[in-house]
Amino acid sequence: MSLNAENYLQQLQALLPTGLAWAKSSSTTLAKLLTAFAEEFKRVDYRADDLLNEVDPRTTNELLAEWEYLAGLPDLCTGIPATIALRRELLVSKLTNTGGQSKQFYIDLAAKLGFTITITEFKRYRVNSRVNDPLNGEDWAFVWRVNSAQNTVRTFNVKSRVNEPLASWGNTALECAITRLKPAHTHVQFAYQ
């Protein structure tokens, strides 16, 4: 939607009064001055378009650090991510996270961080439990397990920048994020395959 320098030059010339002193040919000093103004207006217009990308944390580049400061990132869980794309994903996840206690909430949280998980819930053994059920005590009603791959690899992609690594891996961010957001009365285990 940005206008180019020629569009701005035409607009500036249309604002000039009529008369011989206000010649509109491109060889005049006035036209050269207006061309310089038009170039600056074009630059400012393009920067305004850039600002529209910066107000959205999903597309920000220049204001990423300010967005992260606003969201309290990097934190102890995430550290400093290796890629710009991962920094944006963590930022969006932190800003849009509304909380929850369902299995699906934690599966979705892990997916936003780039992990694929399943969750196992435990029950305490009761009189009417099946014969093959584990002999869990009362405390097991408050334990759940996150099952994940041994290492989750994030690879270089189209949104990556030149100086980013081709791959990064590890599950530290997953453990920290789930531990931080788990219900306080529960215990979470992490199992890697």
Steps between C-alpha positions, in 0.01 A plus 500: 500500500808720519539780249820531301708817458333587167155492665619734773664731245171526309314578823750769600486660155119499514519705820710774339331826405453575132721744315829533317707506820379150586621306194433128523754368247743244643811707414421792734657550840154492655428159344831366633416628848154343483657174377721495810194557720312227310785251561488574873120466509535164323760386757276602790202331334692173461615518862138547606419178312786332684348618828184303421712184499667602825176541697422132444723271710464225237678711236720737701871534427626835623282513812543135599718589799241752624221245459706245693563751779125567519428126529779432750716305257751346497410328823654214697305244298580612150841658536601676181365304203738430213279627219287808432209275401517316834523831688181611323325169573585526870386862508166424336453199726564708811270782388212276393516240776176513698573206728322173559518166677385254236721250322431681173623830645843351572513319165420830323755687714769252402399526134537880514852447631575253221459171690270202443393338828246265652384501861448203731283543808516265799225378730522357845418133536150434632305193595311504171816553288591238241744225586770629263481863625815627678493505880519877533447670835290811566778741404499367142171677436705821485774374268505522121766426240602687186625262231724653234777415257852486643598810304284733295690646205412842361644550154590801287201615292383778270436741789848443644778754468846455353687487831269245668609138555382235256354298789450523876365242742415433861199475731591745776246761386223237501575383855525852638182629329286205612644500852431872532138471379400170664239507777677560832358188667632263232835343417612459142744239369675516164561181301709502184499230237 
